[in-house]
Amino acid sequence: MATALLGTAAAVLPTAPAHAAGPGQLIYVSNQGTGSVAVVDPTTGATVAAVPVGTSPTDLELTPDGSQVWVANSGSDSVSMIDTATNTVAATVPVGRTPWAVAVSPDGARVYVVHNGTAGVEVIDTSSLTVSATVQAGKYTAGLARSPDGSRLYVSDFGGGAVSVVDTATLAVTAAVPAADPAGLAVSPDGAYVYAANYNNRTVTVIDAATDTVVPVGQQPQGLGIAPDGATLYVGNRLGNSVSVVDTATNTVTATVPVGAGPNTVLADPDGTRVYVANSFSDTMSVIDTATLTVTSTGGFSRPYGLAMGKSAPPTVTSLAPATGPTAGGTTVTLTGTHLTGTTAVTFGGAPASGVTVVDDSTVTAVAPPHPAGAVDVALTAKGRTAPAGSYAYRVPAPTVTGLAPAAGPTAGGTTVTLTGTDFTGATAVAFGTVPAASFTVVDDTTITATAPAASTVGAVDVTVTTPGGTSTTGPADRYAYVYDFAGFAAPVRNAPEVNVVNAGRSIPIKFSLGGDRGPGVLKDGSPTSRASSCGTGTADPIEVGTASTSGLTYDPATATYTYVWKTEKAWAGSCRTFHLTLADGTDHVADFQFT
């Protein structure tokens, strides 16, 4: 009857979905010696948290959504519930003596508890956090497992030599399948097989619809782990310090893998690549590579017993700032979000950032690496799980102009000006004010030569450079002064350093050309002026003498010449003066005179 019932169950139970998450999951290890649960990052082997629970914790299991871990505290007759978001105990439920193994219903509404040495299965209502029922199952319980759909519980009746089957809808025992002295239990992913480790018999009983099969393994088999595809069963041999690898298709041992001392619990990773073994005698956890059957070990535990695996809360990134930066990299970017503790990497378009720093659980900073111009996806990896972090736009940096030589030229244009600055490569335009340069050449990233265009007026303009990265900002360093094309004083006046000797009191025609008719306003207000100077040296006296006037300024279009009639004074006889012609462009032109 028991065999027929199990056969019916095998026919209707659904296949558990694969959910390969690998290193993205955390491992929870109960430490009997310290009364705590260690939270281990399997990627690094590091313990990321240690959660105090009850005395001598044994078995533990996560809720299907990974939000809680339920822990049997065999020494304090209680079950602890850990909130995985905070890694703290959120509730403690008193139960009967020596709780040993737990199982959580698929909907998380119930937690089932068996006790070492008694026959009862207690049912905890997770909403009220109370024991709502007790099921008598066998004589001496030791292990507990449930079917994938949650419709059945399997209880190892160590004293009665059987595996009890409990209908979870009615909480009634519906069958007792013979086994030698079952301890640990495992159910295949499709629910078709139940495996019982016979602790003192060195065998594993395989329960299916057709027959009960006995598979010889090592000494004191206890913990069982089954591969996600159901093809391989891993049996921890407590006194054999080994794990037997069983091919479930043939129910034969294909390999025996040495591990640490006293393997209790065996846990197969859902991605199928690793098997974890809690070794209570050596205070270690062994990790078996399922492809090579090689073993690495992690220490730092205290009588580890139970193992469970569940995802940590995934990292999320809600913003990053700034969202743009230069192609050269080097910008410190702040990523904001949740569950960022444990961040190990940030990438920009697949390229790793440097200087990744976890500020707190909601803030990470990283230095953007170099990258060609354009938008790239940013990703953050925390505890082996990668989350999108938004888009970052690499831009060519805007150029800067730090100097001009020469910094002035005639309004007629044509002056070759050398621009110095940064990020000139790829320049598409050079402008003097709003007027494009007549021509320009990018010499290198810091140098451009440009031909100044003609200007309609005198005065200073900003010289700007435009590249794909933008247009340079303006400032004093990029000012170019357009000035009149002053060719010097024309006859009869001689230009400095020559000295003009004239009779005091005469009117002197000061003639000059500006390259065309520039209008009547070519003189600066108050110009021209004259100052007494020492004869023979041309040194100006800062004291102003005489009266400036522009009433004598005329323009002759036939000769394109300006003339200013300078009226001297007889009192200047026997002295020297310097004549200053200051133009509206700010330039000052002088001639020296000696009066007789």
Number of C-alpha atoms within 10 A of each C-alpha: 10 14 17 13 14 23 18 12 19 18 12 12 17 15 14 15 11 12 11 14 16 19 18 20 24 26 23 26 30 33 29 24 16 18 23 24 29 25 23 21 21 20 13 12 16 14 18 15 16 19 18 19 26 24 19 23 35 29 27 27 23 24 19 14 11 18 19 22 24 26 34 32 30 25 17 19 20 24 30 23 24 23 16 21 13 12 20 17 19 13 14 18 16 16 22 18 17 21 29 28 30 26 25 24 20 17 11 18 13 21 21 24 28 31 25 17 17 21 23 21 26 23 23 23 16 17 9 10 16 15 19 12 13 16 18 16 27 23 16 24 29 24 29 26 23 25 25 21 16 18 17 24 23 26 32 34 29 26 18 20 20 27 32 24 25 23 15 18 9 10 18 14 19 16 20 22 19 17 27 23 26 32 30 29 25 25 23 23 22 20 25 23 22 22 30 32 32 29 23 15 17 20 26 30 25 20 23 20 17 10 10 17 15 20 19 18 25 24 19 24 32 30 28 27 27 26 22 22 16 18 15 23 25 27 36 35 31 24 17 21 23 24 29 23 23 23 16 20 9 10 19 17 19 11 13 20 16 19 26 23 21 26 33 28 28 30 24 25 25 20 16 20 16 21 23 25 32 33 30 24 18 19 21 23 28 23 23 22 15 17 9 8 16 14 17 13 16 17 13 14 24 21 25 33 29 29 26 23 24 23 19 22 20 18 25 21 21 13 15 20 14 13 16 17 22 20 20 16 16 16 18 18 20 18 27 20 16 16 20 25 18 18 21 16 19 29 22 24 18 11 15 19 23 16 14 21 18 17 13 13 15 17 20 22 20 21 20 28 19 18 19 15 17 13 16 18 14 23 21 26 21 21 27 24 20 18 16 16 23 17 17 21 19 23 20 20 20 18 25 24 26 16 18 19 14 13 18 18 21 22 22 19 18 16 19 18 20 18 28 21 19 17 22 27 19 15 20 14 15 27 21 25 16 11 14 18 23 17 15 21 14 16 13 13 15 17 19 22 19 22 20 28 21 19 17 10 15 19 17 17 20 19 27 24 26 21 19 16 20 16 18 22 15 16 13 11 16 26 22 23 20 25 23 24 15 14 10 17 20 16 11 11 20 17 16 16 12 13 20 18 14 16 17 19 16 14 14 16 18 21 19 20 21 19 15 16 14 16 10 11 11 18 18 16 13 12 19 21 18 26 19 22 21 15 18 13 11 21 15 18 14 10 9 12 12 13 12 16 16 17 9 12 18 15 19 12 10 6 9 14 17 24 18 20 17 22 17 19 14 13 11 17 15 12 15 26 24 24 22 17 23 19 20 18 18 16 13 14 16 19 22 28 27 22 21 15
